Structure formats: C-alpha cells, structure tokens
C-alpha cells in the first residue's frame, strides 16, 4: 500500500466564487460589495452568502457606512489570516501539481 498523499488545500477557498472574492481583495485591499458582484459576475445573494462564509472564517472584514439597510455601503477587506490562507491555498495547489503520483502497484489493484 502506498503512503502517497496529495498536498492539502483549503476546501473553504476551493469554491470558485469565494476564491474570486479573496483574490480580488488581496489585489485591491478593499472593495465595495456591488463591485465584487460586478467583477465576479455573480448575484448579490450569492456574493452575500460567500462574504458571510469568509467573514465567519476570519478571512475578511466587512464594514457598513452611510445610510440604513439597503442604502448603506458595504465594504470588504482581507485580513492577515485571509491573506495567509490564500497564500497557503496557492502553495498547496502548486505542490499538488508538482507532485509525482506513484505508479499503481498492480499486485494490489482491485478488479472490478
């Protein structure tokens, strides 16, 4: 039996929309909620859900300013924890693609 294991990547960041939000915030430092919807080509509901997930993980901070309710401005920014998680995710992907998967041991192959 092989002891081979693929590199570990963060499943929280493996979502396409969450990854897009994180990459945008890493580049921009902060972004308006509606701008995130625009550049990710996603609905407000989807972006809102993913922002909540990222905020709950401590990867981003969310601040509101201006008016009340739907007239307030929501801005997101990446945290140090989020920046580190994004770097680790990228490194995990690089390691995974660089890994050499060992050949299958034919004596242990399962016949189906």
C-alpha positions as CSV (number, residue, x, y, z in Angstrom):
1,X,0.0,0.0,0.0
2,X,1.4,3.4,-1.0
3,X,1.9,6.1,1.6
4,X,1.4,8.8,-1.0
5,X,-0.8,11.7,-0.1
6,X,-1.8,14.7,-2.2
7,X,-0.9,18.1,-0.8
8,X,-3.7,19.6,1.3
9,X,-5.7,22.6,0.0
10,X,-8.2,24.6,1.9
11,X,-11.7,23.5,1.0
12,X,-13.1,26.8,2.1
13,X,-11.2,28.6,-0.6
14,X,-11.8,25.9,-3.2
15,X,-15.2,27.5,-4.1
16,X,-14.8,29.4,-7.3
17,X,-16.7,32.5,-6.0
18,X,-15.0,32.6,-2.6
19,X,-11.7,32.3,-4.4
20,X,-12.5,35.1,-6.8
21,X,-13.5,37.4,-3.9
22,X,-10.3,36.6,-2.0
23,X,-8.1,37.2,-5.0
24,X,-9.8,40.5,-5.7
25,X,-9.5,41.6,-2.1
26,X,-5.8,40.6,-2.0
27,X,-5.2,42.7,-5.0
28,X,-7.4,45.7,-4.1
29,X,-7.0,45.6,-0.3
30,X,-10.7,46.5,-0.1
31,X,-13.7,46.6,-2.4
32,X,-17.3,47.7,-2.4
33,X,-19.9,44.9,-2.3
34,X,-21.5,45.9,-5.6
35,X,-18.1,46.0,-7.2
36,X,-17.4,42.4,-6.0
37,X,-20.8,41.4,-7.6
38,X,-19.8,43.0,-10.8
39,X,-16.2,41.6,-11.2
40,X,-17.3,38.1,-10.1
41,X,-20.3,38.2,-12.4
42,X,-22.4,36.9,-9.5
43,X,-25.7,37.8,-7.9
44,X,-26.0,39.9,-4.7
45,X,-27.4,36.9,-2.9
46,X,-24.5,34.6,-3.9
47,X,-21.9,37.2,-3.1
48,X,-23.5,38.0,0.2
49,X,-23.6,34.3,1.2
50,X,-19.9,33.8,0.3
51,X,-18.9,37.0,2.1
52,X,-20.6,35.8,5.2
53,X,-18.7,32.5,5.0
54,X,-15.4,34.2,4.5
55,X,-16.2,36.7,7.4
56,X,-17.1,33.8,9.7
57,X,-13.8,32.1,8.9
58,X,-11.9,35.4,9.8
59,X,-10.6,35.8,6.3
60,X,-12.3,39.1,5.6
61,X,-13.7,42.1,7.4
62,X,-17.0,43.7,6.4
63,X,-17.9,47.3,7.2
64,X,-21.0,49.3,6.5
65,X,-21.2,53.0,6.1
66,X,-23.7,55.6,5.0
67,X,-27.5,55.1,5.3
68,X,-29.6,52.4,6.7
69,X,-30.5,49.0,5.3
70,X,-30.2,48.7,1.6
71,X,-28.9,52.3,1.3
72,X,-25.8,51.6,3.3
73,X,-22.4,50.9,1.6
74,X,-20.8,47.6,2.4
75,X,-17.0,47.3,2.0
76,X,-14.9,44.2,2.4
77,X,-11.2,43.9,3.1
78,X,-8.9,40.9,3.5
79,X,-7.5,40.1,6.9
80,X,-4.0,38.9,7.7
81,X,-5.5,35.5,8.4
82,X,-7.2,35.6,5.0
83,X,-4.0,36.7,3.2
84,X,-2.1,33.8,4.8
85,X,-4.9,31.3,3.9
86,X,-4.8,32.5,0.3
87,X,-1.0,32.1,0.1
88,X,-1.2,28.6,1.7
89,X,-4.0,27.6,-0.8
90,X,-1.9,28.8,-3.7
91,X,1.1,26.9,-2.4
92,X,-0.9,23.8,-1.8
93,X,-2.1,23.8,-5.4
94,X,1.4,24.4,-6.7
95,X,2.7,21.4,-4.6
96,X,-0.2,19.2,-5.8
97,X,0.6,19.9,-9.4
98,X,4.3,19.4,-8.8
99,X,3.8,16.1,-7.0
100,X,4.7,12.9,-8.8
101,X,2.0,10.4,-8.3
102,X,3.5,6.9,-7.9
103,X,2.6,4.2,-10.3
104,X,-0.1,1.8,-9.2
105,X,1.1,-1.4,-7.7
106,X,-0.6,-4.0,-9.9
107,X,-0.5,-6.6,-7.2
108,X,-2.8,-4.5,-5.1
109,X,-5.1,-3.4,-7.9
110,X,-8.8,-4.1,-7.3
111,X,-10.5,-5.9,-10.1
112,X,-13.9,-4.6,-10.9
